[in-house]
Amino acid sequence: MPKQSAPQELAGIAPKLVEITDEVLFADVWERPGLSPRDRSLVTVSVLAALYRGEQLGYHLGVALDNGLSAEELSEAITHLAFYAGWPNAMTAITRLKQITDARDA
């Protein structure tokens, strides 16, 4: 899987945010040995879906698929969190997952 990175087009307006995203979040936190990238993706997708963070969710659904989670596993996680995080959040997340898997299948 390619190394994760903040959107570099944001460096012109928020260079420090891009720098700490790359150096702290992606190069340190995501690389810690306590969880596999697959498990980190499952946690990240679940939290983003639960908090209705759609702009970040799409990217991380793609990362989750790249990190070995299947569309079926992500669908099951989203279905499960519907009862804890709210139906609208789950419906939004599952719609994004469908868009991403459809695009990858095309």
C-alpha positions in Angstrom: 0.0 0.0 0.0 1.3 3.5 -0.8 2.3 5.6 2.2 -0.6 7.8 3.5 -0.2 11.5 3.2 -2.2 14.6 3.8 -3.5 16.3 0.7 -0.4 18.2 -0.5 -2.5 20.8 -2.2 -3.3 22.0 1.4 0.4 22.7 2.1 0.1 26.2 0.6 -2.5 27.3 3.1 -1.7 25.1 6.1 1.9 23.8 5.8 2.2 22.9 9.5 -1.1 20.9 9.5 0.1 18.9 6.5 3.5 18.4 8.1 2.2 17.1 11.4 -0.4 15.0 9.6 2.3 13.3 7.7 5.0 13.1 10.4 2.8 12.4 13.5 -0.4 10.8 12.3 0.8 8.8 9.3 4.5 8.2 10.0 4.1 7.6 13.8 0.6 6.8 15.0 -0.4 4.6 12.0 3.0 2.8 12.2 2.8 1.8 15.8 3.0 -2.0 16.3 0.1 -2.4 18.7 -2.5 -2.7 15.9 -2.3 -3.9 12.4 -3.0 -1.4 9.6 -6.2 -3.4 8.9 -7.4 -3.0 12.5 -6.4 0.7 12.5 -8.5 1.1 9.4 -11.5 -0.6 11.0 -11.3 1.7 14.0 -10.8 4.8 11.9 -13.7 4.0 9.5 -16.0 3.2 12.5 -15.2 6.5 14.2 -15.5 8.6 11.1 -18.9 7.0 10.3 -20.1 7.4 13.9 -19.1 11.0 14.0 -20.6 11.7 10.5 -17.2 12.8 9.0 -18.1 12.1 5.4 -15.3 14.1 3.8 -12.6 12.0 5.6 -14.7 8.8 5.4 -14.3 8.2 1.7 -10.6 8.3 1.8 -10.4 6.0 4.8 -12.8 3.5 3.3 -10.4 3.2 0.3 -7.4 2.8 2.7 -9.4 0.1 4.6 -9.9 -1.8 1.4 -6.2 -1.4 0.6 -5.4 -2.6 4.1 -7.2 -5.9 3.6 -10.7 -5.3 4.9 -13.3 -6.6 2.5 -16.4 -4.6 1.4 -18.5 -7.3 3.3 -16.5 -6.7 6.5 -16.9 -2.9 6.2 -20.6 -3.3 5.5 -21.0 -5.5 8.6 -19.2 -3.0 10.7 -21.3 -0.1 9.4 -24.5 -2.2 10.0 -23.4 -2.9 13.5 -22.6 0.8 14.3 -26.0 1.9 13.0 -27.5 0.9 16.4 -24.9 2.8 18.4 -24.1 5.8 16.2 -27.4 6.4 14.4 -29.1 5.3 11.3 -28.4 8.4 9.2 -24.6 8.0 9.9 -24.7 4.3 8.8 -26.7 5.0 5.7 -24.3 7.8 4.7 -21.3 5.5 5.3 -22.8 2.6 3.4 -23.6 4.8 0.5 -20.0 6.0 0.4 -18.8 2.4 0.6 -21.0 1.5 -2.4 -19.7 4.4 -4.4 -16.1 3.4 -3.7 -16.5 -0.3 -4.4 -18.5 0.5 -7.6 -15.7 2.8 -8.8 -13.1 0.2 -8.0 -15.1 -2.5 -9.9 -15.5 -0.3 -13.0 
